[in-house]
């Protein structure tokens, strides 16, 4: 576990070590089957896999990277580089999101297991069944790592989490735990998932009211709470940016007074949350059909 957090070279060596990842996955599967998701060894195994999934897309061996990106390159090679704004960049982004991964192997080995749906379901099972803080946080963190990039792999993992494995109820439960770091990691994962336009209506329906409910009533008082608050605001931004329906849902759950209060805070500690809330307010105002509702 310590060695797996030793940096890119350490991660590379451990990913390449024959049978190591397979053994870790095998052990966790056995622990879940025996209804023992809270033992220390399971926590260690999940923490190792969490670390080995960090920056995975960037650090993938060339052979995997080629097979994953081949389809993407074939589809997008005729497109010019999209601009920062405008409908064109959105179309290109949506096109990238529609690109599936090469078909999953039924018996993944080694590094292939790290993004395979089998392990994704294991993480979601541990989030639901384990009561051990570090096991929950590492499972959420591994999914956060796997959904962090912009290529086809993160989007495929996001779709598995939300649509194929029905993971949102387990993640939603983590928004209401007392451990601030578990809550922060759950929100960060939802922020990554919410970038995927094809999943936004599902995510808004399942968790938008919960996200609003855990927003603080006033300026956050600690770094972790401040960071979590900023992540919630950016997740709500993703969900409401192109959906008037989701913006109305945010309004009906009384999110606006909280967001306004956070945006008006001016302490150094809360600047990150302040900025995120202001960006969200600016975006909400772009839904002109809701102006009269906002004014009320």
Helices and strands as residue ranges (DSSP letters): G 3-5, H 8-16, H 20-33, H 40-52, H 56-59, H 62-76, H 87-97, G 110-115, H 117-129, H 133-146, H 152-159, I 160-164, H 168-174, H 180-193, G 197-199, H 200-213, H 223-240, H 244-252, H 256-263, H 271-285, G 288-290, H 291-295
